């Protein structure tokens, strides 16, 4: 199994979990946020939906320039989030399939103009930002949903609202 195959296998498994969480985002609450400095529910959910393709695209470049992060758009519905997630995961899988083990272990560099910001093996960047960063924000989203009284799906086992074992 190649490194890309292993990452793709995890991406597929976690995309199914992410889908279950995004499906619970209430359309009428997209502009809600828990605190003034927080993203809105819709912005956070959008960030989660586009993360795989955005990070895989960045990983396909080296050196890569630091993206110009602005506020994420606010989707109109959970259905829009799911369609965006599906497109994002498909794009990420295509990009990963083009990376052999040599590319995965090569040093990936992020630049701000001429200044290097970080350098690490490409696989470490993908694991840290495409996957771990994704899980972090999915956890944030579950807290948002809980605060809104939305029943949470099973993520890595039973939630207070749902058990895959019963």
C-alpha positions, -999 to +999 in steps of 0.1 A: +000+000+000+014+034-009+013+064+014-013+080-008-035+049-006-033+049+032-042+086+033-071+081+009-084+052+029-085+074+060-100+103+041-128+081+028-136+068+063-135+103+079-155+118+050-184+095+059-182+107+095-179+144+085-210+139+062-230+127+092-221+158+111-226+183+082-260+168+075-271+180+110-263+216+103-297+235+105-303+256+074-320+284+095-290+288+118-261+294+093-254+328+107-254+318+144-221+319+163-213+311+199-191+342+205-182+375+187-148+363+177-160+329+164-169+319+129-206+316+121-220+280+120-221+283+082-186+296+078-172+268+101-192+241+082-180+255+049-144+254+061-148+218+070-164+210+036-137+225+015-107+215+036-097+182+019-094+197-016-079+230-004-051+213+016-044+186-010-041+214-036-017+233-014+003+201-008+006+195-046+027+227-048+062+232-033+071+257-026+035+268-020+026+304-012+006+312+019-031+314+008-049+347+013-075+335+039-106+356+040-139+349+056-155+318+043-188+321+024-220+312+042-238+283+026-275+283+023-282+247+033-268+215+046-274+201+012-250+226-003-224+216+024-227+179+014-223+186-023-193+208-015-178+181+007-183+154-020-165+176-046-137+184-021-131+148-012-131+137-048-106+165-057-084+156-028-084+119-038-074+128-074-045+150-062-034+123-037-034+096-065-009+117-084+017+116-055+040+086-053+059+077-021+089+098-032+066+129-035+050+121-002+083+120+017+098+150-001+101+182+018+071+205+013+076+242+019+051+270+026+063+305+018+051+341+025+067+358-005+104+350-001+102+340+035+098+303+044+070+297+070+073+260+074+089+230+058+081+193+065+076+161+046+045+164+024+029+134+041+033+152+075+016+183+061-013+162+047-017+143+080-015+174+101-035+199+081-057+179+058-067+153+084-059+164+120-069+200+113-101+187+097-110+166+128-103+196+151-128+217+132-153+189+131-151+187+169-157+225+170-188+220+148-201+193+171-199+218+200-218+244+180-245+219+172-248+208+208-252+244+218-280+247+193-297+216+207-291+195+176-288+158+182-252+147+174-244+116+153-220+089+163-185+101+155-160+075+170-185+057+190-218+066+207-228+102+212-253+112+239-279+111+211-270+081+189-253+048+192-242+027+162-242-004+186-279-004+194 
